[in-house]
């Protein structure tokens, strides 16, 4: 059974269409990438899936059941866990206490009867942040804080993980280790849907990738399919022939017209995309 189905979802804010007839899916035991330039509608799609944003049109199904009108807490209870692009940890609590809060909320009354300290420590070890267990959450490095968010998410034992920019703040070695962790989680049968700008990570761990541009899904397929797609290259860079001379030519033309290249393109992602799509 398909784990998650997003079916022709539309989200409008006034006269602005943020998501336009988007349809994609995520499978259990697989890592699915959701990529696209800044402002493409990726986080809005996550908000629709997790229940923070009501779609103007369309449906969301989870494990074969419609959840489009279901509140956030019920979706979480059914097995949807999410991290956020903006870190949401309790800054004054320790790393261990942050995970303990999530764990106890998930277990409810059972957590009072049988404290789960060993389980919390096991989660910290699982994501590789045991060394930071007693540190305040607002004092740890950004990359470590991303792993804390993942540990809190795993404390609720989700069937589906929605990860929004999970590798942000990680160096190359940390990103490689994180990629292996994602593969291990998928091997347990969990589905992972990931919004990410690190193309090396996306191309190395994802089984399927969906590409959003101006709220519409413009391509879906394997990493090899996405690398070969002229339409994907145009969406990211404005042209299909990805080379430095073309970038310089576009910049020169844009400057003459009073338009900067990054008015329409996420310049922070250009080097990564040139590398990942090459």
Buried (B, 14 or more C-beta within 10 A) or exposed (E): EEBBBBBEBBBBEEEEBBBBBBBBBBBBBBBBBBBBBEBBBBBBBBBBBBBBBEBBEBBBBBBEEEBBEBEEEEBBEBBBBBBBBEBBBBEEBBBBBBBBBBBBBBBEEEBEEEBBEEBBBBBBEBBBBBEBBEBBBEEBBEBBBBBBBBBBBBBBEBBBBBBBBBBBBBEEEBBBEBBEBBBEBBEEEBBBBBBBBBBBBBBBBBBBBBBBBBBBBBBBBEBEBBBEBEEBBBBBBBBEEBEEEBBEEBBEEBEEEEEEBEEEBBEEBBEBBBEBBE
